[in-house]
């Protein structure tokens, strides 16, 4: 297979909805009101900065993710013996809960992973807790390493209000897709349409097997379950327009209600494990991996760990929809690495981020089972489920089929939409009440925007 690139096609319409890419003429207005960013004119020589301890917070705690970051940290310290990395690894949930407080404290880390969107990165930009890295992008050539689209997803105006343009605030290592993992022994031929998928779910249920394993105790997985279905009932542009706040966009539509209704229907029919509300995300996909269910809907970040359990029995496809030639899946890129404003050695922090995202890092990612390096020209995987995931990414790029995460929408939307989804799945709201309530929360924010 030819070398993969993260073409701008995959999320081009997303960028059109949220603004232009960094460095374009349209972001001049945003920059005119910005606090001037620190300027770095040349690539710094890290070997000459003296002894440095670089404190880093990340959420790469799963097996394959942990392997790649441990290996790259080891290589970085070997290249620069004067630098010691002190790493704090937290789960995704713990990082989101603590990172803003940690970055604002007296012992703030130097480098953090800050989730995209207005809720985390946007708020940190607004509070000037992280440093723009536009100047480092110029000296290290990061604008050539990534597509404008992916750079835009980590870009904000200095007040945190304009998402998708302005200064660059972080770089991501991996692309990601939320799709359908399946057990090849139980599903020799994966479904290619939503009708085929639902027939397969019904057939397994009739045989006494719970078709989909799902865990929503942490609440955020509900976004992935709902939005994976939503991508098949609503137009992809309607989802993008809502997430990026395009004028006239709405959550309270028949198409969004249809997505909610279908997911509720799956629960009522027993297609999803009954204890999903009390099951955590990791135990759910691990139960799938151990053969308890033929399917789980999850992100490609579980691939190395799931493959370690299942071996060649693990398969992956984008969420089946109406037309196999036009797939739509939730996805984008993983949490970007950002430099805190209190970093004592921002030059070292920038060199570290550069090291995590260069060509060598892309190879390490693939070698440790992380199939979608975000950098242009990254090597393609040659074996295992990673090949299927890379193929799915290519098809989604060709079809312009990626939709962004709902929690990007407003600073408080992650809590609001996860709570609403819990009420929907728990039978406390019907689909119409669900979409109306979510829209009201969005409208309340938009009035104060």
VOVEXVO-239074 format. One line per 10 residues: their letters; for each residue x, y, z of C-alpha. Coordinates in Angstrom, 3 decimals, m for minus. Layout:
! VOVEXVO-239074
a	X,Y,Z  ...
! end
This chain:
! VOVEXVO-239074
xxxxxxxxxx	0.000,0.000,0.000  1.256,3.469,m0.843  2.481,5.718,1.925  m0.384,7.362,3.760  m0.756,11.094,4.136  m3.223,13.019,6.258  m4.860,14.826,3.368  m6.787,17.987,4.050  m9.775,16.390,2.343  m10.842,14.465,5.433
xxxxxxxxxx	m11.759,17.505,7.475  m11.724,20.299,4.906  m15.383,21.046,5.401  m14.828,21.148,9.150  m12.236,23.866,8.696  m14.564,25.775,6.412  m17.103,25.733,9.225  m14.761,26.929,11.948  m12.410,29.264,10.124  m9.319,29.234,7.987
xxxxxxxxxx	m6.060,27.456,8.671  m3.283,29.144,10.658  m1.173,31.453,8.581  m3.993,32.345,6.186  m5.130,35.879,5.420  m8.370,35.360,7.322  m6.632,34.903,10.652  m4.939,38.306,10.503  m7.920,39.917,12.175  m7.817,37.409,15.009
xxxxxxxxxx	m4.113,37.998,15.498  m4.504,41.777,15.482  m6.147,41.619,18.909  m3.830,38.913,20.240  m1.080,39.310,22.789  2.121,39.153,20.723  3.529,35.629,20.802  7.119,35.080,21.927  9.424,34.929,18.960  12.017,32.281,18.215
xxxxxxxxxx	14.052,32.982,15.086  16.240,29.884,14.916  16.172,26.279,16.032  17.674,26.224,19.556  20.654,24.037,20.454  19.298,21.964,23.333  22.672,20.433,24.129  23.882,23.845,25.293  21.095,24.842,27.673  22.625,23.102,30.692
xxxxxxxxxx	20.986,20.492,32.898  17.208,20.604,32.563  14.336,18.631,34.092  11.368,18.621,31.745  8.063,17.804,33.457  5.477,16.205,31.196  1.838,15.188,31.718  0.259,12.782,29.224  m2.586,10.287,28.938  m0.736,7.558,27.028
xxxxxxxxxx	m1.412,4.887,29.632  m2.651,2.055,27.397  m0.144,m0.579,26.349  0.709,0.504,22.813  0.510,4.207,23.647  2.652,3.752,26.729  5.234,1.770,24.754  5.691,4.475,22.155  6.024,7.344,24.590  8.398,5.423,26.857
xxxxxxxxxx	10.569,4.569,23.850  10.596,8.128,22.549  11.348,9.540,25.984  14.281,7.139,26.253  15.572,8.159,22.828  15.186,11.881,23.579  17.187,11.628,26.806  19.863,9.616,24.997  20.115,12.351,22.362  20.200,15.070,25.029
xxxxxxxxxx	21.877,13.659,28.180  21.491,17.050,29.831  17.693,16.683,29.818  15.794,14.528,32.285  12.113,13.864,31.581  9.822,13.562,34.594  6.654,12.000,33.265  3.233,11.935,34.913  0.885,9.544,33.110  m2.833,9.857,33.800
xxxxxxxxxx	m5.922,8.255,32.334  m7.879,10.336,29.843  m10.552,10.999,32.478  m8.073,12.012,35.179  m6.155,14.262,32.816  m9.275,16.150,31.764  m10.265,16.637,35.411  m6.909,17.902,36.644  m4.898,19.457,33.825  m6.339,22.986,33.942
xxxxxxxxxx	m5.819,23.214,37.692  m2.319,21.764,37.444  m1.264,24.162,34.707  m2.502,27.143,36.706  m0.664,26.098,39.874  2.814,26.992,41.180  4.324,23.658,40.115  2.849,23.512,36.642  4.304,20.935,34.227  6.236,22.145,31.201
xxxxxxxxxx	4.428,20.048,28.579  0.866,18.737,28.725  m1.599,17.010,26.477  m4.571,19.374,26.203  m7.749,18.088,24.605  m8.887,19.957,21.495  m11.987,22.069,21.505  m13.305,24.947,23.550  m13.692,22.965,26.780  m10.010,22.311,27.531
xxxxxxxxxx	m7.592,23.881,25.049  m9.824,26.886,24.391  m10.180,27.641,28.094  m6.426,27.244,28.650  m5.717,29.619,25.778  m8.216,32.123,27.137  m6.539,32.014,30.566  m3.077,32.238,28.931  m2.057,28.955,30.575  m0.436,27.543,27.442
xxxxxxxxxx	1.988,29.198,25.066  1.389,29.735,21.330  3.876,27.694,19.326  3.485,29.405,15.961  7.081,30.639,16.135  8.432,27.155,16.810  6.304,25.825,13.939  8.241,28.090,11.605  11.722,27.121,12.752  10.961,23.396,12.952
xxxxxxxxxx	8.853,23.222,9.790  5.744,21.895,11.488  3.513,23.586,8.940  5.012,21.257,6.322  4.762,18.219,8.607  0.979,18.451,8.986  m1.918,19.299,6.746  m3.460,22.743,7.304  m6.603,21.001,8.501  m4.910,19.191,11.364
xxxxxxxxxx	m3.029,22.321,12.358  m6.310,24.221,12.401  m7.810,21.779,14.894  m5.121,22.846,17.383  m5.427,26.586,16.683  m7.226,29.411,18.493  m7.426,33.164,18.685  m5.762,34.467,21.853  m9.097,34.945,23.632  m10.019,31.306,23.028
xxxxxxxxxx	m13.225,32.206,21.211  m12.217,31.534,17.630  m11.526,27.838,17.095  m9.697,26.733,13.954  m7.615,29.813,13.194  m5.178,32.161,14.900  m2.052,30.826,16.596  m1.017,27.195,16.830  m1.079,25.808,20.389  m0.262,22.117,20.055
xxxxxxxxxx	0.725,19.140,17.893  m0.857,15.696,17.851  0.906,12.395,17.278  m1.912,10.165,16.078  m4.988,10.208,13.933  m7.953,8.272,15.273  m11.226,6.727,14.176  m14.124,5.581,16.322  m15.520,2.566,14.508  m16.600,m1.045,14.860
xxxxxxxxxx	m14.154,m3.653,16.112  m15.315,m7.194,15.436  m14.285,m10.755,16.238  m13.337,m12.475,12.983  m14.150,m15.903,14.359  m17.673,m14.809,15.245  m18.104,m12.498,12.224  m16.268,m14.014,9.239  m17.613,m11.314,6.893  m18.132,m7.874,8.451
xxxxxxxxxx	m21.294,m5.908,7.576  m20.884,m3.181,4.989  m24.189,m1.336,5.487  m26.241,m0.287,8.495  m29.012,m2.708,7.459  m26.520,m5.580,7.373  m25.118,m4.511,10.725  m28.550,m4.431,12.356  m29.416,m7.830,10.885  m26.206,m9.220,12.362
xxxxxxxxxx	m27.093,m7.704,15.736  m30.528,m9.302,15.607  m29.090,m12.690,14.617  m26.614,m12.741,17.506  m29.294,m11.650,19.978  m31.569,m14.440,18.738  m28.774,m16.925,19.464  m28.444,m15.643,23.031  m25.274,m13.569,22.506  m25.123,m9.896,23.428
xxxxxxxxxx	m24.026,m8.284,20.152  m22.333,m5.043,21.310  m20.213,m4.624,24.434  m20.353,m1.055,25.768  m19.198,0.659,28.963  m20.445,4.120,29.911  m19.604,4.485,33.596  m17.198,7.339,32.789  m19.962,9.006,30.698  m17.736,10.241,27.842
xxxxxxxxxx	m18.010,6.923,25.911  m21.693,7.727,25.408  m20.662,10.501,23.016  m18.846,7.960,20.857  m21.730,5.466,20.880  m24.341,8.098,20.039  m22.289,10.006,17.499  m21.268,6.827,15.657  m24.961,6.181,15.049  m25.686,9.875,14.436
xxxxxxxxxx	m23.228,9.875,11.537  m25.505,7.409,9.768  m28.804,9.257,10.353  m27.754,12.912,9.957  m25.814,14.657,7.227  m22.118,14.841,8.129  m22.031,18.562,7.404  m24.902,19.151,9.822  m22.844,17.532,12.577  m19.759,19.580,11.690
xxxxxxxxxx	m21.729,22.809,11.504  m23.151,22.263,14.970  m19.810,21.388,16.588  m18.112,24.469,15.150  m20.980,26.826,15.848  m21.914,27.707,12.308  m24.838,30.092,12.096  m28.141,28.268,11.646  m26.824,24.885,12.758  m29.021,22.902,15.130
xxxxxxxxxx	m28.961,19.801,17.303  m32.750,19.692,17.570  m33.610,18.196,14.191  m35.427,15.054,13.020  m32.115,13.578,11.817  m30.480,14.003,15.238  m33.596,12.603,16.902  m33.394,9.602,14.558  m29.862,8.857,15.744  m30.993,8.992,19.357
xxxxxxxxxx	m34.022,6.824,18.616  m31.954,4.157,16.880  m29.514,3.862,19.773  m32.375,3.630,22.261  m33.970,0.969,20.064  m30.763,m1.069,20.158  m30.823,m0.944,23.938  m34.477,m1.992,24.107  m33.823,m4.903,21.760  m30.924,m6.123,23.876
xxxxxxxxxx	m28.276,m5.430,21.272  m26.158,m3.717,23.962  m25.180,m5.258,27.310  m27.700,m4.416,30.034  m25.078,m3.271,32.528  m23.479,m0.661,30.261  m24.246,2.203,32.671  m22.214,0.540,35.428  m19.412,m0.770,33.210  m16.220,1.134,32.528
xxxxxxxxxx	m14.849,1.706,29.032  m11.776,m0.521,29.328  m13.508,m3.547,30.915  m16.163,m3.323,28.179  m13.798,m3.607,25.222  m11.730,m6.149,27.147  m14.848,m8.303,27.549  m15.354,m8.055,23.789  m11.716,m9.027,23.240  m12.233,m12.116,25.400
xxxxxxxxxx	m15.093,m13.280,23.187  m18.105,m12.103,25.200  m19.537,m10.200,22.217  m18.889,m10.087,18.488  m18.710,m6.263,18.356  m17.613,m3.193,20.255  m17.706,0.448,19.136  m14.414,2.020,20.169  m11.532,4.221,19.127  m8.490,2.983,17.258
xxxxxxxxxx	m6.390,3.776,20.341  m7.396,0.375,21.804  m5.859,m1.494,18.861  m2.481,m2.557,20.344  m4.041,m3.790,23.590  m7.003,m5.516,21.952  m4.715,m7.196,19.425  m2.510,m8.445,22.268  m5.549,m10.374,23.541  m7.152,m11.405,20.236
xxxxxxxxxx	m4.272,m11.668,17.791  m5.482,m12.161,14.227  m9.110,m12.504,15.358  m9.404,m8.705,15.707  m11.022,m6.837,12.824  m12.040,m3.226,12.245  m14.418,m1.343,9.934  m15.808,2.186,9.942  m19.343,2.355,11.308  m21.532,0.817,8.560
xxxxxxxxxx	m23.915,3.281,6.940  m26.217,3.556,3.954  m23.526,3.518,1.266  m20.281,1.517,1.662  m18.562,3.856,m0.785  m19.335,6.905,1.387  m18.399,5.938,4.951  m18.886,8.340,7.852  m17.114,7.873,11.167  m16.336,9.884,14.236
xxxxxxxxxx	m12.637,10.762,14.414  m9.817,13.219,13.946  m6.559,13.350,15.894  m5.470,12.561,19.432  m4.739,14.995,22.249  m2.144,17.577,21.191  1.061,18.288,23.087  1.238,21.875,24.343  3.808,24.043,26.137  2.613,25.690,29.337
xxxxxxxxxx	3.111,29.419,29.781  5.080,28.763,32.972  7.579,26.407,31.306  11.046,27.501,32.418  12.685,26.107,29.288  10.191,26.464,26.415  12.974,25.784,23.904  13.507,22.334,25.431  9.766,21.738,25.521  9.494,22.627,21.823
xxxxxxxxxx	12.408,20.337,20.948  10.630,17.547,22.836  7.375,18.077,20.928  9.350,18.159,17.685  10.967,14.840,18.628  7.563,13.275,19.400  6.237,14.202,15.963  9.131,13.746,13.521  9.702,10.938,11.008  11.429,8.742,13.580
xxxxxxxxxx	8.468,9.146,15.933  6.098,8.102,13.146  8.084,4.879,12.716  8.065,4.222,16.464  4.308,4.733,16.528  3.741,2.162,13.791  6.238,m0.276,15.315  4.397,m0.171,18.653  1.003,m0.851,17.083  m0.295,2.700,16.781
xxxxxxxxxx	m1.577,2.595,13.195  m2.316,6.233,12.331  0.599,8.642,12.810  m0.715,12.137,12.123  2.371,13.343,10.265  2.560,13.501,6.479  4.454,10.683,4.803  4.286,8.377,7.824  5.059,4.699,7.135  2.062,2.480,6.541
xxxxxxxxxx	1.578,m0.567,8.777  2.256,m3.870,7.057  0.554,m6.408,9.300  m2.276,m6.940,11.725  m5.431,m4.963,12.313  m3.428,m1.781,11.725  m3.584,m2.484,7.990  m7.412,m2.541,8.095  m7.452,0.671,10.129  m5.087,2.414,7.719
xxxxxxxxxx	m7.302,1.283,4.838  m10.371,2.609,6.658  m8.618,5.938,7.144  m7.829,6.136,3.445  m11.454,5.452,2.550  m12.728,8.018,5.035  m10.307,10.593,3.633  m11.421,9.857,0.079  m15.082,10.161,1.074  m14.529,13.233,3.293
xxxxxxxxxx	m16.203,11.114,5.953  m14.818,12.198,9.333  m17.021,14.069,11.793  m15.602,15.834,14.907  m16.289,15.060,18.548  m19.352,16.705,20.085  m17.472,17.671,23.232  m15.506,20.274,21.229  m18.657,22.381,20.898  m18.624,24.687,23.955
xxxxxxxxxx	m16.508,25.035,27.119  m19.107,23.084,29.138  m20.546,20.866,26.433  m18.676,17.722,27.442  m20.498,17.601,30.780  m23.792,18.756,29.304  m24.015,16.339,26.396  m22.720,13.339,28.371  m25.355,13.981,31.051  m28.036,14.280,28.379
xxxxxxxxxx	m26.915,11.049,26.708  m27.012,9.267,30.074  m30.591,10.441,30.544  m31.476,9.305,27.036  m29.937,5.845,27.395  m31.385,5.448,30.874  m34.925,6.126,29.630  m35.285,9.448,31.474  m35.736,11.395,28.226  m37.178,10.474,24.869
xxxxxxxxxx	m35.256,11.441,21.693  m37.234,14.656,21.192  m36.637,15.790,24.775  m32.980,14.872,24.422  m32.298,16.933,21.304  m34.368,19.868,22.571  m32.539,19.937,25.900  m29.100,19.788,24.274  m30.052,22.612,21.913  m31.175,24.751,24.841
xxxxxxxxx	m27.794,24.290,26.520  m26.050,25.294,23.317  m28.291,28.333,22.828  m27.560,29.531,26.362  m23.833,29.476,25.600  m24.245,31.066,22.169  m26.051,34.049,23.717  m22.978,34.847,25.818  m20.361,33.953,23.184
! end
